[in-house]
Amino acid sequence: MNITNYNKIPEPIYRAVCQNWYSGAGAKHFCSVTELLKPEKLFVLERRHKDQHFHIEMPNLS
């Protein structure tokens, strides 16, 4: 990908964008920005139980 600075954004920001610092889904990282936006209890519980699978029965509503 060729990234240009036509809009003259500040040089430190331009260099940061040019670096391939985001490798996408499946990359090993601590957390994503969207995970940081979650409530802390939800974040901790999801991390603690990420390898567990839960089965939830839905009641018959008819």
C-alpha distance (Angstrom), angle and dihedral (degrees) to the residues before:
residue distance angle dihedral
M1 . . .
N2 3.76 . .
I3 3.82 113.5 .
T4 3.79 118.9 -166.5
N5 3.79 131.1 -171.0
Y6 3.81 100.6 -137.7
N7 3.81 92.0 143.8
K8 3.82 92.8 53.3
I9 3.80 96.9 -125.4
P10 3.82 113.5 -179.4
E11 3.80 113.2 -72.2
P12 3.87 97.1 -119.6
I13 3.82 90.8 54.2
Y14 3.80 91.7 45.6
R15 3.82 91.9 51.6
A16 3.82 91.0 48.3
V17 3.80 91.4 52.3
C18 3.81 91.6 47.7
Q19 3.79 92.4 56.1
N20 3.78 115.3 86.5
W21 3.80 93.8 -123.9
Y22 3.82 97.5 143.9
S23 3.76 113.7 67.7
G24 3.80 96.3 175.8
A25 3.77 133.9 -136.4
G26 3.75 116.6 -2.5
A27 3.79 93.9 27.8
K28 3.78 117.9 129.7
H29 3.80 108.7 -108.4
F30 3.78 138.1 135.9
C31 3.79 96.8 -111.6
S32 3.78 144.0 -39.7
V33 3.77 128.1 -108.9
T34 3.80 91.1 -107.1
E35 3.81 90.0 54.1
L36 3.80 89.5 52.9
L37 3.80 89.9 54.7
K38 3.81 91.8 59.9
P39 3.79 120.9 94.4
E40 3.80 110.1 -86.2
K41 3.82 95.1 -117.8
L42 3.79 91.4 52.9
F43 3.82 90.7 47.3
V44 3.83 92.3 51.5
L45 3.81 94.5 44.6
E46 3.80 93.2 48.7
R47 3.81 90.4 50.1
R48 3.78 93.2 45.9
H49 3.81 94.0 50.7
K50 3.81 102.2 29.9
D51 3.81 94.0 120.3
Q52 3.79 95.3 48.0
H53 3.78 122.4 92.7
F54 3.78 119.8 -147.1
H55 3.78 128.3 -159.0
I56 3.79 115.6 -153.2
E57 3.80 121.1 -169.4
M58 3.77 114.5 -142.3
P59 3.79 113.8 -143.7
N60 3.77 120.0 -118.8
L61 3.81 104.0 -102.5
S62 3.79 97.6 -170.7
